């Protein structure tokens, strides 16, 4: 059974940091393109960052320089380090895995507010 479990979300003040984790099981994790997406209320889900099986990364312009995606294939886990958080980063964050099939995590809420 394929499963992805996200953790690390929460409430943080503007300028603060959070690290999201997404642990996968039931797949050959190292083969998958891994990504983080987010969806704010009333908005479409959007790509935040991706990391290929080889470690190449891609970021949305709105987070470039503030967020860092990484992966640990030995732990079947992808991370999203989020620094200098802004209120507009508030959203539900989802991890995504893509190879021959595509999978989503259940999402974790990130709220940036004073």
C-alpha positions as CSV (number, residue, x, y, z in Angstrom):
1,X,0.0,0.0,0.0
2,X,1.4,3.4,-1.0
3,X,1.3,6.0,1.6
4,X,2.7,9.5,2.2
5,X,2.6,11.1,5.6
6,X,3.3,14.8,6.0
7,X,4.3,16.6,9.2
8,X,5.8,19.8,10.4
9,X,3.0,22.3,9.7
10,X,1.7,24.7,12.3
11,X,1.3,28.4,13.2
12,X,4.3,30.7,12.8
13,X,4.8,34.4,13.0
14,X,5.8,36.3,9.9
15,X,9.6,36.0,9.4
16,X,9.7,32.7,11.1
17,X,10.6,29.2,9.8
18,X,9.1,25.8,9.5
19,X,10.4,22.5,8.1
20,X,7.9,20.1,6.5
21,X,8.6,16.4,6.1
22,X,6.9,13.8,3.9
23,X,7.6,10.2,4.5
24,X,6.7,7.7,1.8
25,X,6.2,4.0,1.9
26,X,5.2,1.3,-0.6
27,X,7.2,2.7,-3.5
28,X,10.8,2.8,-4.8
29,X,11.2,6.3,-3.3
30,X,14.5,7.1,-5.0
31,X,13.0,6.8,-8.5
32,X,10.3,9.4,-8.0
33,X,10.1,13.0,-8.8
34,X,9.1,14.6,-5.5
35,X,7.3,17.9,-5.0
36,X,5.6,20.2,-2.6
37,X,2.4,21.9,-3.6
38,X,0.1,24.3,-1.7
39,X,-3.5,25.4,-1.8
40,X,-4.8,28.5,-0.1
41,X,-8.5,29.0,0.5
42,X,-10.3,29.9,-2.7
43,X,-7.2,29.4,-4.8
44,X,-6.0,26.6,-7.1
45,X,-3.3,24.2,-5.9
46,X,0.1,25.4,-7.1
47,X,3.6,24.0,-7.3
48,X,6.0,25.2,-4.6
49,X,9.1,23.1,-5.3
50,X,10.3,19.9,-6.9
51,X,13.3,17.7,-6.7
52,X,14.3,15.0,-9.2
53,X,15.6,11.6,-8.4
54,X,19.0,13.0,-9.3
55,X,18.7,15.9,-6.9
56,X,17.9,18.7,-9.3
57,X,15.6,21.3,-7.9
58,X,13.0,23.7,-9.2
59,X,11.1,26.5,-7.3
60,X,8.2,28.8,-7.8
61,X,9.3,32.3,-8.1
62,X,7.4,33.4,-5.0
63,X,9.5,31.1,-2.8
64,X,12.9,31.1,-4.5
65,X,15.6,32.1,-2.0
66,X,13.3,31.4,1.0
67,X,12.4,27.8,0.7
68,X,14.7,24.7,0.2
69,X,13.5,21.3,-0.9
70,X,15.7,18.3,-0.2
71,X,15.4,14.5,0.0
72,X,16.8,11.6,2.0
73,X,16.3,8.5,-0.1
74,X,17.6,6.3,2.8
75,X,14.7,7.5,4.9
76,X,12.2,7.7,2.0
77,X,11.6,11.3,3.0
78,X,11.4,14.7,1.3
79,X,11.7,18.0,3.2
80,X,10.7,21.6,2.7
81,X,12.6,24.1,4.7
82,X,10.7,27.3,4.8
83,X,12.4,30.5,6.0
84,X,11.3,34.2,6.1
85,X,7.7,33.1,6.0
86,X,5.0,35.6,4.9
87,X,1.2,35.7,5.5
88,X,0.7,34.8,1.8
89,X,2.5,31.5,2.4
90,X,-0.5,30.4,4.5
91,X,-2.0,27.3,2.8
92,X,-2.4,23.5,3.1
93,X,0.9,22.0,1.8
94,X,0.8,18.7,0.0
95,X,3.7,16.4,-1.0
96,X,3.5,14.7,-4.4
97,X,5.3,11.8,-6.0
98,X,5.4,11.1,-9.7
99,X,7.0,8.4,-11.7
100,X,4.9,5.9,-13.7
101,X,2.1,6.7,-11.1
102,X,1.3,9.8,-9.1
103,X,0.5,10.1,-5.4
104,X,-0.5,12.8,-3.0
105,X,-0.1,13.2,0.7
106,X,-3.0,14.2,3.0
107,X,-1.7,17.7,3.4
108,X,-0.5,19.8,6.4
109,X,-1.7,23.2,7.4
110,X,0.8,26.1,7.5
111,X,-0.5,29.4,8.9
112,X,1.6,32.5,9.0
113,X,0.1,35.1,11.2
114,X,1.0,37.5,14.0
